[in-house]
Amino acid sequence: MSSWHGRFHQNAFNVAANPAEATGSSWMASFMGLSSIFAALGFFTQSYVGSSLKLLVLGSLIETGRRFCWWLIERFRIQYSLTAQFNEGDPAYEWILLFITQESVWKRSRDFVVTAKNSERKWAVKPGSSDPNILGSAEYVPTYQAPQLFRWRGHWVEIKRGNERSAATVNGVQQSARLYLSIYTLDMNVLTQLVEEAQKRYVEINRPHVVIHLIDTRRFNTIQPWNTVKHKIRRPLSSIILPPGILDSLVKDAEEFLASEDWYIGAGIPHRRGYLLHGPPGTGKTSTIYALAGALNLEIYSLSLASNSVDDSFLQSAASSVPKNGIFLIEDIDCAFPSREDEEAELGIPEAMRMQNPGHMRATRPTRMVTLSGLLNVIDGVGSEEGKLFIATTNYIDRLDAALLRPGRIDRKFEYALSTPEQTRALFVRFFPAARFPHLAADPDDHESKLEESEAMLDELASHFAASVPEGEFSTAELQGYLQGYKTRPVEAARGVAAWVEQERADRKAREAREEERKSKLQARMQQGMGAFGGMHMGVGAGAGTGMNASAGAVPRGDMGARSARKGAPMVKGEQASVPEPSTGAAVPAGPAS
């Protein structure tokens, strides 16, 4: 303690003795203190920056390595695999879905879309359960969201669903799927063989059915126009009851067209063919088309022009997406044009009323968005497609424009009439074949003769049935509806047809009477409306004429009385009318109407 005090006093004495030296020592001490602070700050700063630099370098190396790995993977895929893309809405997309379903790729799938069974095609899988309690009321469609790997003919194949495409519809945005198929080989022939195999399987599995493509206008989009696919059991040609020659002529002509593409190209003629089936409802037009599609193994693309959402652009988009060797069907094509009733109703309205109230005319007549020009352009114009059959049906051929019916657009016309005696008889024989009614024989135990006796009995019943139905009065659909009520009773069907004919005639007369009454009421309302419109129109004209006369000078009292008396009655220019004299009530001739 004494030594510390001694050193303190000594230092104080030295400072007092040498003030300049003391000042220099103090500055040095201060400088050394600041240097220590700067050194500490530099240490911390250098440590933070270094760590950041290290992280930056490490992150760059990782990203570079990742990109290099992807580069290697892409080069590996390019060198050792082929990838094909299939878009929903294209027929090839359906081929591949069927192919992977038959290859049991779905067994590795864990995600399914479950829907109730209906006629719409979905390529659902069949679990094959032996449980009798499972009735098969639902369909299970794999989503294929996860990649699936399988072997086909010694090659590894990978299938996966890609990013969905978005398309605008009238109800918002709709998604359209894609499938990516990768084959780990460099041989393009393997991919071609797989696609061709898928197409062959598609044709084979659809052979018992007729595939019908429809357009749901609420979900229509340009990516996938034909957004609904249905299938129906194929109908044999022998089940179509038509007059001799019609069906055979149509089938042969279509077969020749499909086999003559090279001839069309060599002759410089567009490879397309148009048919028109016309006649009363229920005579077999639609059934003929289904049977034709089944016989030629073609798919039907059916479009209705009755919807207000179908316009020229819609029609062009739908027609251009029909594949080659398909049937483009437009049923009731006359719906695209004003009906005769519409034209007659419009012609019955005065020109002045149509000009003064066009909104009322548009409201009373259905708006049709498809124009004749747009329809003709789809059939054989610049926007038409080749390699397919165009078939149209109509109940009223007289409503169609002559430009639509000329050759090159409609090449063949087939008329369907009401049932003839030959058709009526053939229809009865088809409903009641002898093999199904052996009990009609006199001796059912005699197996050798019962078939002949049944045939003879049914032949006699068929003749009686045909003789009881008047020719050209009923359609085959009406007769078929009657026979469906006697599926297992041919005798009762033949005996009761005469009473059915009388009842149908009475029902028709009642319907015609109701229709005439409806037309009479409609005509009366139209005449009443025209009278009110004419009175309003003349009232406005009278007011205008009175104003003009007043500006020119005084108006005679009698003339004003004549105008008032004629208010509400239409006046024809130059007409001489008799009106009562205001004072005496005598009739005097009025001047010319202005």
Sequence and secondary structure as in RCSB ss.txt:
>XXXX:A:sequence
MSSWHGRFHQNAFNVAANPAEATGSSWMASFMGLSSIFAALGFFTQSYVGSSLKLLVLGSLIETGRRFCWWLIER
FRIQYSLTAQFNEGDPAYEWILLFITQESVWKRSRDFVVTAKNSERKWAVKPGSSDPNILGSAEYVPTYQAPQLF
RWRGHWVEIKRGNERSAATVNGVQQSARLYLSIYTLDMNVLTQLVEEAQKRYVEINRPHVVIHLIDTRRFNTIQP
WNTVKHKIRRPLSSIILPPGILDSLVKDAEEFLASEDWYIGAGIPHRRGYLLHGPPGTGKTSTIYALAGALNLEI
YSLSLASNSVDDSFLQSAASSVPKNGIFLIEDIDCAFPSREDEEAELGIPEAMRMQNPGHMRATRPTRMVTLSGL
LNVIDGVGSEEGKLFIATTNYIDRLDAALLRPGRIDRKFEYALSTPEQTRALFVRFFPAARFPHLAADPDDHESK
LEESEAMLDELASHFAASVPEGEFSTAELQGYLQGYKTRPVEAARGVAAWVEQERADRKAREAREEERKSKLQAR
MQQGMGAFGGMHMGVGAGAGTGMNASAGAVPRGDMGARSARKGAPMVKGEQASVPEPSTGAAVPAGPAS
>XXXX:A:secstr
 HHHHHHHHHHHHHHHH HHHHHHHHHHHHHHHHHHHHHHHHHHHHHHHHHHHHHHHHHHHHHHHHHHHHHHHHH
HHHHH EEEEEETTSHHHHHHHHHHHHTTGGGG   EEEEE  SB    B      TT    EEEEE   S EEE
EETTEEEEEEE   EEEEETTEEEEE EEEEEESSS HHHHHHHHHHHHHHHHHHTTTEEEEEE  GGG  SSSS
  EEEEEE   GGG    TTHHHHHHHHHHHHHT HHHHHHHT  S EEEEEESSTTSSHHHHHHHHHHHHT  E
EEEES STT  HHHHHHHHHTS TT EEEEESGGGGS  HHHHHHHHTS HHHHHH HHHHHHHS      HHHH
HHHHHSTT  SSSEEEEEES GGGS HHHHSTTTS EEEE  S  HHHHHHHHHHHS GGG GGGSS TT HHHH
HHHHHHHHHHHHHHHHHHS TTSS HHHHHHHHGGGTT HHHHHHHHHHHHHHHHHHHHHHHHHHHHHHHHHHHH
HHHHHHHHHHHHHHHHHHHHHHHHHHHS   HHHHHHHHHTTTS   TT   EEE TTT  EEE     
